[in-house]
């Protein structure tokens, strides 16, 4: 076994101790597993949605899985369907599929755990075509808090 094949050191991440990044429009993200803790094949994190929040239609350059942790959510797949989600429902989305998540509640927050199948995952906004690396978006946001 070569040095590059040796197991890496494990990591335990506590979201309450990590920076949270405001994505605007009532959504905030806490990045979790990524290259900074040794991951080489995927990244994940938690996004919180304030009551009534929806993110714009977008797509990614890789597969994505999302688990609804809490709240009442709708997954909209552009041009195809909308699916209401309950806590612990898990989605799988192929690359380049335009989609969005919405918090259906006007009073309760919603949280999702997302997993991208690449450490260099990108998000492309459907309306504008603007593409950014997911990890760069987190690094660029100011006003991060530890809440």
C-alpha positions in Angstrom: 0.0 0.0 0.0 1.5 3.3 -1.0 1.4 6.5 1.2 -1.3 7.9 -1.0 -3.5 4.9 -0.3 -3.1 5.0 3.5 -6.3 6.0 5.4 -6.5 9.6 6.2 -7.2 10.9 9.7 -10.9 10.9 10.6 -12.8 14.1 11.3 -15.7 15.0 13.6 -17.4 18.2 12.6 -19.8 20.0 14.9 -22.1 22.4 12.8 -22.6 24.6 15.9 -18.9 25.3 16.0 -18.4 26.0 12.3 -19.0 29.3 10.3 -22.4 29.8 8.7 -22.5 31.7 5.4 -25.4 33.8 4.4 -26.5 33.0 0.8 -29.0 35.8 0.7 -32.8 35.6 0.4 -33.2 33.8 3.7 -30.8 30.8 3.1 -27.6 30.2 5.0 -25.1 27.4 4.6 -22.7 25.6 6.9 -20.0 23.7 4.9 -19.0 20.4 6.5 -16.9 17.7 4.9 -14.5 19.0 2.2 -10.8 19.1 1.2 -10.0 21.1 4.4 -10.6 18.0 6.4 -9.1 15.6 3.9 -12.0 14.7 1.6 -11.0 14.0 -2.0 -14.2 12.6 -3.5 -17.2 14.7 -2.2 -18.3 17.7 -0.2 -21.3 18.2 2.0 -23.0 20.7 4.2 -26.2 22.0 5.7 -28.4 24.7 4.3 -31.0 26.4 6.5 -34.0 28.1 4.9 -36.0 30.7 6.8 -39.8 30.4 6.6 -41.1 30.9 3.1 -37.6 30.9 1.5 -36.8 29.4 -1.9 -33.5 29.3 -3.7 -33.3 30.0 -7.4 -33.3 27.3 -10.1 -29.7 26.0 -10.5 -27.7 22.9 -11.6 -24.4 21.3 -10.7 -21.6 19.7 -12.6 -21.9 16.5 -10.6 -24.4 14.2 -8.9 -26.1 15.6 -5.8 -28.0 14.0 -3.0 -30.1 16.0 -0.5 -31.7 14.9 2.7 -34.5 17.0 4.3 -33.5 17.2 7.9 -36.4 19.2 9.2 -39.3 21.2 7.9 -41.8 21.1 5.0 -40.1 21.3 1.6 -40.8 21.2 -2.1 -38.2 20.0 -4.7 -39.0 21.6 -8.0 -37.3 20.0 -11.1 -37.6 22.6 -13.9 -39.9 21.5 -16.7 -40.6 18.1 -15.0 -42.3 17.9 -11.6 -42.5 19.2 -8.1 -42.2 16.7 -5.2 -43.2 17.5 -1.6 -40.6 16.2 0.9 -40.9 15.1 4.5 -38.1 14.9 7.0 -35.5 12.3 6.1 -36.7 12.0 2.5 -33.6 11.7 0.3 -33.2 12.9 -3.2 -30.7 12.1 -5.9 -30.1 14.5 -8.8 -28.0 13.9 -11.9 -25.5 16.5 -13.2 -26.9 19.5 -15.1 -30.5 19.1 -14.0 -32.1 22.4 -13.1 -33.8 22.3 -9.7 -34.6 24.2 -6.6 -35.8 23.7 -3.0 -38.5 25.7 -1.3 -39.6 26.0 2.3 -43.3 25.6 2.2 -43.9 26.9 5.8 -44.5 30.5 6.6 -43.6 29.9 10.2 -41.0 27.1 10.6 -37.5 26.9 9.3 -36.3 24.1 7.0 -32.9 22.4 6.9 -31.3 20.2 4.3 -28.1 18.1 4.2 -26.5 18.2 0.7 -23.8 16.0 -0.7 -22.0 16.8 -4.0 -20.0 14.0 -5.7 -17.0 16.2 -6.4 -14.9 18.5 -4.3 -14.9 20.9 -7.2 -18.7 21.0 -7.5 -20.2 24.1 -9.2 -23.5 25.8 -9.0 -24.9 27.3 -12.2 -27.9 29.6 -11.9 -30.4 28.7 -14.6 -31.7 32.3 -15.1 -28.3 33.9 -15.7 -25.9 31.0 -16.5 -23.5 32.3 -13.9 -21.3 29.5 -12.5 -19.3 29.4 -9.3 -17.5 26.7 -7.4 -19.6 25.8 -4.3 -16.6 26.0 -2.1 -15.6 29.5 -3.4 -19.1 30.8 -2.7 -18.6 29.9 0.9 -15.2 31.5 1.1 -16.4 34.7 -0.5 -19.4 35.4 1.7 -18.7 37.9 4.4 -20.5 38.2 7.7 -20.1 34.5 8.6 -21.4 33.7 12.0 -21.0 30.8 14.4 -24.7 30.6 15.1 
